[in-house]
Amino acid sequence: MSEATEREAPEPEAADTDADAWQKACAEDLAAEKARRRAQYGPPPGSAGEELRKLVDAVSEKLTGLQGPLFGAVAQGAVEQTVKQVVQQAKAAVEPVIERNPDVFDHLAAAGSELLAAYRSAVEGQEGRWTRGGDASKGPDPRDEGPGPAEHIDLD
């Protein structure tokens, strides 16, 4: 028998232990990287619903903390009470929507990002044509002339 066949095969438990050690080391590295990023950049943003909730809270704090120099002392109390009531009504309207549809806000945020990217692309293209100037040797850009003649496309 050769030396290779005489060696015993590693026990399955040893392979499981190695895989567990690898998984544990990866989890520790990931946790350390997350902690480093949190320390450097602050806490990561939450879902769009959570961010909307934070926005409503921040706006309501600003509105209730506003001092009205334009109003007299008597009117100040009434204005402050009205602002608090409006803020409470807004929170009462927003909270159930966020609770029932948290994924909707994530999808809306993603759609908004896509629309912004499309708009940015269109604007950059137009700005590029404007900044190239009217080079007489090339003639006008045919895309600036509007739609061309209709063309029949045979689908059969």
N, C-alpha and C positions, 0 to 999 in steps of 0.2 A: 504494500500500500504506500501511496505517496504521502508526503507531509500534509498536503491540502485535504486529502480524504480522511486523514487521521484526526485532524482538528474537529472539534465538535462545533456544531452550528450554534450561533448565539441564541440564548434563550429568548423567547418572545417577551418575557417580562423586561429584559434589558432594553429591547427596542422600544417598548412602551415607555420606559423610564426616560430614555433619550428624547423621545417625542414630547413627553410632558415637560422635560427640562427646557427644550427648545421653545415650546409654547409659553412657558412661564417667563423665560428670558425676553421673548418678544413682547409679552404683555407688560413687563417691567419697563422695557425700552419705550414702548408707546406711552405709558403713563408718565415717564420722565419727560418725554418730548412734549406731551400735552401740558405738563406743569411748567416747563420752560416757556412755551408759547403764551400760556396764561399770564405768567409773570412779565413777559415782554410786551404783549399786546393787550392785556386785560382779558376779561371773560369773553368767550365767543358769543356772537349774537344768537338770540333764541329764534324760535320760529317766527314767522310773520305775524301770527296771532299774538304771541307774547310781546313782540315789538310794538304792535298796535296798542296793546294794553298799557305798555310803558309810556307811549306817546300820550294817550288819553290821561294817564296819571300826571305826567309832567305838565301838560297844558292846564289841567284842572288846578294843580298847585300854583301855577303862575297866575291864573285868573283869580283864584281866591286870595292870593297874596298881594294883588294889585291894590295900591292905595289910590283913591280917586281925588286928585287935587282939584279937578274941575267941579266937583260936587261939594256942597256945603256939608257941615257936620251932621245935619239932620238927614239929608239925602244919602249920605255915605252908608248908613246902616241899612237902608232899604235896598240900595244897589248891591251891597255885599250879600245880603240875603237872597236877592234875585239871582246873582251869579252862582252862589252855592247851590241853589235849587236847579238851575240849568245844568250845572256840572253833574249833579246827582242823576238827573234825567238822562243825560248823555251816557253816563256810565251804565245806567240801568238798561239802556237800549243796546249798547255795544257788547256788554258782557255775555248775554245769552247767545248772540250771533257768533262770538269767538268760541264759546264753549261747544256749540253744536257743529261748527264747521271749521275746525282748525286747519285742515288741509287746503281749504279754499283760499285762504290768505297766502299760503305758500305758492299755490298755483298762480294767483294773481301777481305776486311778486316776481315769479319767474317770467310770466307773460310780459310784465312791464319791462323787465330787463331785455327781453327779446325785441320788444318794440323800440326801446332805446338804442339797441345795437343796430337795428335796421335803419332807424332815422339817422344815426351817426354815420353809417355807411353811405347813405344817400347824400348827406350834406358834404361829406369829405369828397365824394365823387364830383359834385357840382363845384365845390371850392377849387378842386384841381383843374377843372375846365376853365374856371374864371381866372385862376392865377397863371395858366399857361398863356393867356392872352390870345388875341386874334392873329395868329400866324397866317399871313396872307398866302404863303406857299401851300399850306395844307387845306385852306378853305374852311368854311364853317363846319362845326361838328354836326353830322346828320342827326344825332340824337336830340339836338336842340330845335330841330325844324318841326317837331310834332309828329303825329302818326303818319306813316307812309300809306301807299295805296293798299287796298284790301287784297288779300291773296287767298285763292281757293285751295284748301287742303283736302285731298281725297283720302277718306278714311277707310275705303274698301280694300 
